[in-house]
Amino acid sequence: MKFVIFGGGCYGTFYARQLLRAQKAGALAVDDILVVDHGERPHAADLLTDSAPLQIVRADWSDFLDAYLDGKIVSEDEHVVPPPFTPHLAFGWLLRTLGRQFPDAHFTPESFNRLPGTPFQDQRGHGTLAVSHADWLCPVNCIEPARCPATRGPRDWDMDPTVRAFAASLEKAGQAVGRICLFHCHHLAYGVGTYPVQALLDARRDLSTDLADQRQLRFIAGTISRCHGALHLVHVRRGMDSVSGNASLKHDSATLSGAALDDE
């Protein structure tokens, strides 16, 4: 299996160390770990050994993701390890790649006209709707077991059906949603949550198909775990002149891809 970790600081180093431990214990077949960081020698470089399947890639996260996914055919064993407290990388990449594919499209971020009613919900000024089934502080490495460590009762919630029901309810609020793209970050092993790289390509494929056939589309893109999520709502209109369309996309992409996943 191949893993891409964004950030070589405290969180990225923790995830890389745990993956190496899982490999050593025989819990995972770890073939390659890429740690992407703009620093010359991030903290994760301390884990480098001749035998560790670990590489440090010095690059901007967005630039790396654009190049990594450009024309890529991936295997089902490639995974993204999304860090907490960071830009919503998947959403920013979607905006950039769709903008290049559809230069006549105008991407407009929207605030949600209603909220899902989860115990924690926060519509933020930069466009992120942060939602959680927890109204308490969860550790970032929680594996979200069937019995919640905080309540000591059954975890009878899951953010995927919550978001889908919420999206359906938005039609009555004047925001009919035509596509939902969710990146499910679920526990894989040793406290590390991941989602498949293929999920990014699937989202681009689905949205590209929609936009090829429709002049307008409203979609939700979100990275979620079973308990938490960061959601964005975007209205796309095609047929704008290329100058104004590209100008709007650049502005929105810079703003929205900077929205933090600080409740993931």
GUSERO-643426 format. One record per residue (C-alpha): residue in one letter; chain; y, z, x. Coordinates in Angstrom, 2 decimals, padded with zeros to 5 digits, always signed. Layout:
BEGIN
+------+------+---------+---------+---------+
: nulo : keza :      py :      pz :      px :
+------+------+---------+---------+---------+
:    A :    A :       Y :       Z :       X :
...
+------+------+---------+---------+---------+
***
This chain:
BEGIN
+------+------+---------+---------+---------+
: nulo : keza :      py :      pz :      px :
+------+------+---------+---------+---------+
:    M :    A : +000.00 : +000.00 : +000.00 :
:    K :    A : +003.55 : -000.74 : +001.10 :
:    F :    A : +006.52 : +001.51 : +000.34 :
:    V :    A : +010.27 : +000.93 : +000.58 :
:    I :    A : +012.30 : +004.15 : +000.87 :
:    F :    A : +016.07 : +003.92 : +000.51 :
:    G :    A : +017.75 : +006.43 : +002.78 :
:    G :    A : +016.52 : +008.17 : +005.91 :
:    G :    A : +018.23 : +011.51 : +005.30 :
:    C :    A : +016.73 : +014.66 : +003.84 :
:    Y :    A : +015.17 : +013.04 : +000.76 :
:    G :    A : +013.95 : +009.87 : +002.49 :
:    T :    A : +012.47 : +011.91 : +005.32 :
:    F :    A : +010.69 : +014.16 : +002.83 :
:    Y :    A : +009.20 : +011.17 : +000.99 :
:    A :    A : +008.13 : +009.46 : +004.21 :
:    R :    A : +006.53 : +012.67 : +005.51 :
:    Q :    A : +004.65 : +013.19 : +002.26 :
:    L :    A : +003.33 : +009.62 : +002.29 :
:    L :    A : +002.12 : +010.09 : +005.85 :
:    R :    A : +000.42 : +013.32 : +004.81 :
:    A :    A : -001.22 : +011.55 : +001.87 :
:    Q :    A : -002.47 : +008.86 : +004.23 :
:    K :    A : -003.87 : +011.43 : +006.65 :
:    A :    A : -005.64 : +013.24 : +003.82 :
:    G :    A : -007.15 : +010.01 : +002.50 :
:    A :    A : -005.25 : +010.29 : -000.79 :
:    L :    A : -003.46 : +006.96 : -000.31 :
:    A :    A : -004.07 : +003.79 : +001.67 :
:    V :    A : -000.65 : +003.53 : +003.29 :
:    D :    A : -000.24 : +000.27 : +005.20 :
:    D :    A : +003.53 : +000.24 : +005.71 :
:    I :    A : +006.56 : +002.43 : +005.04 :
:    L :    A : +010.02 : +000.87 : +005.35 :
:    V :    A : +012.89 : +003.35 : +005.52 :
:    V :    A : +016.18 : +001.56 : +004.86 :
:    D :    A : +019.26 : +003.29 : +006.24 :
:    H :    A : +022.60 : +002.10 : +007.60 :
:    G :    A : +022.57 : +004.68 : +010.40 :
:    E :    A : +021.53 : +003.83 : +013.93 :
:    R :    A : +018.97 : +006.64 : +014.05 :
:    P :    A : +018.48 : +008.42 : +010.71 :
:    H :    A : +016.64 : +011.69 : +010.46 :
:    A :    A : +013.47 : +009.91 : +009.30 :
:    A :    A : +013.19 : +008.31 : +012.75 :
:    D :    A : +011.89 : +011.69 : +013.98 :
:    L :    A : +008.65 : +010.82 : +012.18 :
:    L :    A : +008.07 : +007.71 : +014.28 :
:    T :    A : +004.86 : +007.68 : +016.32 :
:    D :    A : +002.67 : +004.96 : +017.74 :
:    S :    A : +000.13 : +005.51 : +014.96 :
:    A :    A : +002.42 : +006.05 : +011.96 :
:    P :    A : +002.83 : +002.99 : +009.68 :
:    L :    A : +006.58 : +003.65 : +009.61 :
:    Q :    A : +009.51 : +001.31 : +010.27 :
:    I :    A : +013.22 : +002.08 : +010.25 :
:    V :    A : +015.31 : -000.81 : +008.90 :
:    R :    A : +019.01 : -000.56 : +009.66 :
:    A :    A : +020.75 : -002.23 : +006.73 :
:    D :    A : +022.98 : -001.74 : +003.71 :
:    W :    A : +020.75 : -000.92 : +000.74 :
:    S :    A : +022.06 : -003.69 : -001.53 :
:    D :    A : +021.96 : -006.31 : +001.23 :
:    F :    A : +018.41 : -005.33 : +002.11 :
:    L :    A : +017.25 : -005.48 : -001.50 :
:    D :    A : +018.82 : -008.91 : -002.04 :
:    A :    A : +017.11 : -010.30 : +001.06 :
:    Y :    A : +013.82 : -008.51 : +000.42 :
:    L :    A : +013.46 : -009.91 : -003.10 :
:    D :    A : +014.83 : -013.40 : -002.44 :
:    G :    A : +012.01 : -015.77 : -003.42 :
:    K :    A : +009.51 : -012.96 : -002.94 :
:    I :    A : +005.94 : -013.01 : -004.15 :
:    V :    A : +004.75 : -009.42 : -004.15 :
:    S :    A : +001.44 : -007.70 : -004.48 :
:    E :    A : +000.81 : -004.96 : -007.02 :
:    D :    A : +000.58 : -002.51 : -004.11 :
:    E :    A : +004.27 : -002.70 : -003.13 :
:    H :    A : +006.38 : +000.20 : -004.36 :
:    V :    A : +010.00 : +001.34 : -004.36 :
:    V :    A : +010.69 : +005.02 : -003.71 :
:    P :    A : +014.07 : +005.50 : -005.46 :
:    P :    A : +016.12 : +008.38 : -004.09 :
:    P :    A : +018.00 : +010.81 : -006.31 :
:    F :    A : +021.78 : +011.15 : -006.19 :
:    T :    A : +022.31 : +007.50 : -005.26 :
:    P :    A : +023.58 : +004.19 : -006.65 :
:    H :    A : +021.46 : +002.60 : -009.36 :
:    L :    A : +020.03 : -000.01 : -007.00 :
:    A :    A : +017.77 : -001.81 : -009.48 :
:    F :    A : +020.59 : -002.34 : -011.94 :
:    G :    A : +023.03 : -003.51 : -009.28 :
:    W :    A : +020.47 : -006.01 : -008.01 :
:    L :    A : +019.88 : -007.36 : -011.52 :
:    L :    A : +023.59 : -007.98 : -012.00 :
:    R :    A : +023.93 : -009.77 : -008.68 :
:    T :    A : +020.87 : -011.97 : -009.00 :
:    L :    A : +021.59 : -012.94 : -012.62 :
:    G :    A : +025.20 : -013.67 : -011.75 :
:    R :    A : +024.12 : -016.13 : -009.07 :
:    Q :    A : +021.63 : -017.77 : -011.42 :
:    F :    A : +024.06 : -018.03 : -014.36 :
:    P :    A : +027.57 : -018.61 : -012.95 :
:    D :    A : +028.93 : -019.29 : -016.46 :
:    A :    A : +027.87 : -015.84 : -017.69 :
:    H :    A : +030.25 : -012.95 : -018.29 :
:    F :    A : +028.67 : -009.50 : -017.91 :
:    T :    A : +030.47 : -006.73 : -019.78 :
:    P :    A : +029.35 : -003.10 : -019.41 :
:    E :    A : +029.51 : -001.10 : -022.60 :
:    S :    A : +029.56 : +002.58 : -023.39 :
:    F :    A : +026.88 : +003.53 : -025.87 :
:    N :    A : +028.26 : +003.88 : -029.40 :
:    R :    A : +025.86 : +006.72 : -030.05 :
:    L :    A : +023.72 : +009.04 : -027.94 :
:    P :    A : +019.95 : +009.59 : -028.10 :
:    G :    A : +020.02 : +013.29 : -028.96 :
:    T :    A : +018.08 : +014.45 : -025.91 :
:    P :    A : +018.65 : +018.04 : -024.70 :
:    F :    A : +020.84 : +016.67 : -021.90 :
:    Q :    A : +022.96 : +013.53 : -022.37 :
:    D :    A : +026.07 : +012.52 : -020.49 :
:    Q :    A : +027.95 : +009.24 : -020.94 :
:    R :    A : +029.84 : +008.78 : -017.71 :
:    G :    A : +032.98 : +006.83 : -017.00 :
:    H :    A : +031.31 : +004.43 : -014.57 :
:    G :    A : +028.86 : +003.30 : -017.27 :
:    T :    A : +025.76 : +005.41 : -016.67 :
:    L :    A : +024.21 : +007.29 : -019.55 :
:    A :    A : +022.30 : +010.14 : -017.92 :
:    V :    A : +019.62 : +011.56 : -020.21 :
:    S :    A : +016.98 : +014.23 : -019.86 :
:    H :    A : +014.42 : +016.04 : -021.95 :
:    A :    A : +015.22 : +019.11 : -019.86 :
:    D :    A : +018.27 : +021.28 : -020.34 :
:    W :    A : +017.36 : +023.18 : -017.16 :
:    L :    A : +017.53 : +022.19 : -013.49 :
:    C :    A : +014.36 : +020.45 : -012.30 :
:    P :    A : +013.27 : +020.10 : -008.64 :
:    V :    A : +013.53 : +016.53 : -007.40 :
:    N :    A : +009.88 : +016.52 : -006.34 :
:    C :    A : +008.47 : +017.70 : -009.69 :
:    I :    A : +005.33 : +015.73 : -010.52 :
:    E :    A : +005.95 : +016.07 : -014.28 :
:    P :    A : +002.50 : +017.43 : -015.10 :
:    A :    A : +001.04 : +017.68 : -018.58 :
:    R :    A : +002.10 : +021.35 : -018.65 :
:    C :    A : +005.79 : +021.73 : -017.81 :
:    P :    A : +006.38 : +024.19 : -014.92 :
:    A :    A : +009.69 : +025.28 : -016.49 :
:    T :    A : +008.59 : +025.96 : -020.07 :
:    R :    A : +004.93 : +026.71 : -019.20 :
:    G :    A : +004.07 : +024.76 : -022.33 :
:    P :    A : +002.77 : +021.23 : -022.92 :
:    R :    A : +005.04 : +018.37 : -021.83 :
:    D :    A : +005.03 : +016.64 : -025.22 :
:    W :    A : +007.85 : +014.23 : -024.36 :
:    D :    A : +008.13 : +010.94 : -022.48 :
:    M :    A : +011.34 : +009.08 : -021.72 :
:    D :    A : +009.90 : +005.59 : -022.32 :
:    P :    A : +009.37 : +005.94 : -026.12 :
:    T :    A : +012.58 : +007.98 : -026.28 :
:    V :    A : +014.61 : +005.11 : -024.80 :
:    R :    A : +012.90 : +002.49 : -026.94 :
:    A :    A : +013.56 : +004.43 : -030.14 :
:    F :    A : +017.14 : +004.99 : -029.00 :
:    A :    A : +017.59 : +001.27 : -028.33 :
:    A :    A : +016.33 : +000.42 : -031.82 :
:    S :    A : +018.81 : +002.88 : -033.33 :
:    L :    A : +021.75 : +001.19 : -031.62 :
:    E :    A : +021.67 : -001.72 : -034.07 :
:    K :    A : +023.08 : +000.55 : -036.78 :
:    A :    A : +025.81 : +001.53 : -034.31 :
:    G :    A : +026.84 : -002.11 : -033.86 :
:    Q :    A : +025.03 : -002.67 : -030.56 :
:    A :    A : +021.84 : -004.59 : -031.25 :
:    V :    A : +019.71 : -004.64 : -028.08 :
:    G :    A : +017.77 : -007.79 : -027.28 :
:    R :    A : +015.96 : -006.68 : -024.13 :
:    I :    A : +014.97 : -003.37 : -022.53 :
:    C :    A : +014.20 : -003.30 : -018.80 :
:    L :    A : +012.85 : +000.05 : -017.65 :
:    F :    A : +011.79 : +000.95 : -014.14 :
:    H :    A : +009.25 : +003.76 : -014.48 :
:    C :    A : +009.40 : +006.14 : -011.54 :
:    H :    A : +006.20 : +008.12 : -011.87 :
:    H :    A : +004.47 : +010.51 : -009.50 :
:    L :    A : +002.05 : +008.72 : -007.20 :
:    A :    A : +000.90 : +011.36 : -004.71 :
:    Y :    A : +002.08 : +014.43 : -002.81 :
:    G :    A : +005.34 : +014.77 : -004.73 :
:    V :    A : +006.45 : +011.15 : -004.26 :
:    G :    A : +007.57 : +009.12 : -007.29 :
:    T :    A : +007.62 : +005.34 : -007.16 :
:    Y :    A : +007.84 : +002.22 : -009.27 :
:    P :    A : +006.28 : -001.19 : -008.48 :
:    V :    A : +008.46 : -003.79 : -006.78 :
:    Q :    A : +007.00 : -006.22 : -009.31 :
:    A :    A : +008.91 : -004.41 : -012.06 :
:    L :    A : +012.18 : -005.72 : -010.58 :
:    L :    A : +010.93 : -009.30 : -010.54 :
:    D :    A : +009.55 : -008.97 : -014.07 :
:    A :    A : +012.94 : -007.77 : -015.33 :
:    R :    A : +014.71 : -010.70 : -013.69 :
:    R :    A : +012.18 : -013.12 : -015.14 :
:    D :    A : +012.52 : -011.74 : -018.66 :
:    L :    A : +016.33 : -011.68 : -018.60 :
:    S :    A : +016.47 : -015.16 : -017.07 :
:    T :    A : +014.27 : -016.50 : -019.87 :
:    D :    A : +016.49 : -014.83 : -022.46 :
:    L :    A : +019.71 : -016.15 : -020.97 :
:    A :    A : +018.34 : -019.66 : -020.62 :
:    D :    A : +017.85 : -019.76 : -024.41 :
:    Q :    A : +020.69 : -017.57 : -025.70 :
:    R :    A : +024.46 : -017.68 : -025.40 :
:    Q :    A : +024.75 : -013.93 : -025.95 :
:    L :    A : +022.50 : -011.03 : -025.09 :
:    R :    A : +022.81 : -007.27 : -024.96 :
:    F :    A : +020.32 : -005.46 : -022.76 :
:    I :    A : +019.52 : -002.00 : -021.48 :
:    A :    A : +018.47 : -001.48 : -017.88 :
:    G :    A : +017.31 : +001.93 : -016.78 :
:    T :    A : +015.38 : +003.83 : -014.18 :
:    I :    A : +013.37 : +006.59 : -015.81 :
:    S :    A : +010.76 : +009.20 : -015.14 :
:    R :    A : +008.86 : +010.94 : -017.91 :
:    C :    A : +011.60 : +013.54 : -018.25 :
:    H :    A : +014.84 : +011.95 : -017.03 :
:    G :    A : +016.67 : +008.64 : -017.03 :
:    A :    A : +019.79 : +006.71 : -016.04 :
:    L :    A : +020.62 : +003.92 : -018.50 :
:    H :    A : +023.12 : +001.06 : -018.59 :
:    L :    A : +024.10 : -001.17 : -021.51 :
:    V :    A : +025.43 : -004.67 : -020.79 :
:    H :    A : +026.63 : -007.45 : -023.08 :
:    V :    A : +026.26 : -010.94 : -021.63 :
:    R :    A : +028.08 : -014.00 : -022.92 :
:    R :    A : +027.42 : -017.46 : -021.51 :
:    G :    A : +029.82 : -020.36 : -021.59 :
:    M :    A : +032.69 : -018.63 : -019.79 :
:    D :    A : +034.45 : -020.68 : -017.13 :
:    S :    A : +032.92 : -020.09 : -013.72 :
:    V :    A : +036.00 : -018.52 : -012.14 :
:    S :    A : +036.50 : -015.79 : -014.73 :
:    G :    A : +032.75 : -015.24 : -015.08 :
:    N :    A : +032.23 : -014.69 : -011.37 :
:    A :    A : +035.31 : -012.54 : -011.05 :
:    S :    A : +034.13 : -010.27 : -013.85 :
:    L :    A : +030.65 : -010.04 : -012.40 :
:    K :    A : +031.91 : -009.01 : -008.99 :
:    H :    A : +034.03 : -006.28 : -010.52 :
:    D :    A : +031.31 : -004.98 : -012.81 :
:    S :    A : +028.59 : -005.15 : -010.19 :
:    A :    A : +030.64 : -003.16 : -007.71 :
:    T :    A : +031.43 : -000.56 : -010.36 :
:    L :    A : +028.05 : -000.25 : -012.02 :
:    S :    A : +025.81 : -000.43 : -008.97 :
:    G :    A : +027.81 : +002.50 : -007.66 :
:    A :    A : +026.79 : +004.66 : -010.63 :
:    A :    A : +024.69 : +007.56 : -009.45 :
:    L :    A : +021.24 : +008.59 : -010.57 :
:    D :    A : +022.18 : +012.20 : -010.15 :
:    D :    A : +019.98 : +013.42 : -012.99 :
:    E :    A : +016.83 : +011.61 : -011.93 :
+------+------+---------+---------+---------+
***
